[in-house]
């Protein structure tokens, strides 16, 4: 993903065509990937200045992207009508539901989708995994494992970060924790401040019997910003005492 290179090319184009909606939108997407939603929103300002709210923006694509840049704000109002019009609208609606623990709704949106892109394979896996855990369904867990493996072992994705995350997820489902650690350790440097990654990595170490390595990682999480949430997390509370013994 060469977002910096893309921005250099767009800069030259925007000098000649400063009001191009396509170029401004592409620049905003690059800024979102490189920085955050605020930086991306700033790039779209010329295209949305006359709209009184996000759902009044004329362009379907810009309306969709503003929801993404604003971390899902007004997602339920804006995204459903765009499903089928903007390819990413369904996927981002699924992500919104997953973030809000609306697992059944997310699953229903992906249920009939035959994945063709990495993002679709990942979300097919994630929604089946979440539903399988919620319903204690081995069938859904098996489906999740298969989708993770299909993407993670593919020639095009096996050496990418999402591909390795998928293989780690695949082996998590199979409870092959030594293999989980192989994949997570290979991408650890890319997630220095990602608490979800650190949680999964610490749990995998504990499940693999590497208690001496898991203990400081779990204690660091316990004293971090998610401490209240972890106090209610059964899996975390089960593994921490075992590591401390």
N, C-alpha and C positions, 0 to 999 in steps of 0.2 A: 504494500500500500504506500504509494509515493505521493503523499499529500503535499509535501513541500514543492515537489516538481510540478504538480498540478497547479499550485498557486502561482508559480513563476510563469507558466504558460497562460493562465487566466489573466495575469497582470498585464501582459502585452496585449491581449485581446480587449480587455476592458479600457485600455487607453484609447483604442479606436472606437469602441462601442460601450461607453460607460453606463448606458441604461439597459443593456441586454438582460432581460429577465432570466434567461437560461444561464448566462455566465455568472450573474449575481447569486443565483441559487446554488450553482456548483461551488462558488467561492465560500458561501455560507456552510455548505456541507463539509468542505475541507476544514474550515475553522472549527466546526463542531468536533471533527475527529481529532484535530490537533490540540484544541483548547477546551471549550465548553459551550453550553447553549447560549450564554450571554454574548460571547464573541460572534457566534453564528447569527443570532438575532440582529445584531448591529449591521451585518452585511445585507440583511433583507429590508432594512428600514425604508429605502426608496420604493420598495414594492408594496409596502403595507401601510404607508403613512396616512392614507385616506380611509382605511378601514377602522371602524370604531371598536371592533373586537375580532378575535381570531376567526370566528365562524362567518364573518362578513368579508373576509379576504376573497377576492375574485378567483384567483388561480387555485385549482385543486391541489397542485403539487406544493405550492407555497403554504397553503392552509395546513396541509399534512405536516410539512416540515416544521412549521411553527409549533405545532403540538409536541413534536419530538424534541425540539430545542427547549421547550418550556417544561420538560420532564413529565409529559403526559397530561398537562393541564387542559381541561375540556376535551379529553380524549373520547369520552363516551358521546359527546355531542358531535364532534367533528369526524372521527375516524369511521364509524359504521357506514355512513353514506358513501365513503370513498373506497370501501372494499369493492374490488372489481374495476375501479377506475385508476387508482394509484397502486401499483403492484405491492409496495411495501406497507400499505395501510393495514392489511390483514395481519401481517407479522408484528407490526407495532401495537396493534390492538391486543394481540395475544400476549405480548410482553407487558402491556399495561395490566391485563388481568392477572398475570403471574405475579407481578410486583404487589398486587393488592390481594394476593392469596385467593383469587377467584379461579380455582383450578378447573372446575367443570366447564366454565365459560371459555377458558383458554383451550381446553381440550376439544370442545365442540367446534371451534373455529378451525382447528387443524385436522379434525377427524377424517375428512374426505379429501384432504390434500395429498397428492402424490408428489413428494419432494423432488425438485430438480436443481435447487441451489443449496449451497452450504447452510445458509440461514434456515431454510425450510427443514433440512435434515436435523439440524440442531433443535429446532422448536418441536419437531415431531418427537424427538427423543425426550426433551425436557417435559413436554406435556404428558406423555405416557408415563414417564418416571414419577412425576408428581401425583398423577392419578393412581398409579400403582401403589405408591406409598400411602396415599390417603385411604384407599379401598383394600389395602393388603392383597393386591391382585398380582399374582405371579405372571399372569398373561401379559399385563401391561408392562411390567418390569422387563419381561423378555423382549417385548417389542421395542422398548426404549434401548435396551442393550444392543439390539440388532441395528437400530438406526445410528447409534453412536459409533458402532464398529464399522458400518458401511462408509461413513464419512471419514472417520479417523484413520482407517486403513487404506483409503483411496490414494492413488498415485498423486493426485493434484493437491491433497490436503494433509498428507501424512507428516509433512515437515513444517506445517503452519501451526501457529499457536492454537487456533480453534480446533484443528485436527488432533493435536496432542491433548487438549482438554477433553475432547470426545473419547479418546482412548482411555484416559484416566477415568472418565465416567463409566465407560463400558466395564472396566475392571472393578470399579466400585460396586456395580450391580452384581458382578460375578464373585464379589468378595475375595478377589485376588489382590490383596493390598500391597504386596511387594511390587507388583506390576504397576499399580496406581502410583507408587512413589517414584518409579522410574520416569514416568511421564510428567508428573508434577515437578520433580526436581529439574527436569530439562527446561522448564519455562518459569521457574521460580523468580528469576531476575526481572521478569516483565511485570510482576505483581507485588512490588515492595510495600505498597500501602493498601492493598486490596484485602479487606477483612474476611470476605467470603472465601477467597483463595487460601488465606492463612488458616481459617477454620477447617476447611476440607483437608489441607495438608497436615495439620496437627492431628485430626481424627484418623487419617490414614496411617500416620506414624504409630499412633496408639494401637490401632487395629492390627498393625503388622508386628506388634510386640516390641516396638522401639520406644519403650517408655521413657528412657533418659532423654531422648530427643523431643518427645511429645510434651513432656511436663513443662519445660519453660515456655513453649509455644502456647500451651493452653493457659498457663498462668498469665502470660502477656495479654491474651485475649480477655481473660477474666477482669483484668484491671483497665481494659480499654473502653472505648465509647459504647460498645454493645454489651456492657456488663449486665444491665438489667434484663436484656433479652436472653442472654446466656443463662441467667439464673432460672429461667423457665424452660430451658432447653434440656430435655431428658437425655439426649445422646451425650451432650457436653457434660452434664452432671454425672453421668454414668462413667465416662472415661477419665475425668479429672481425678477422682479418688483412687481409681485403679493405678494411675500413673504415680500418685503420691505415696502409695503403699510401699 
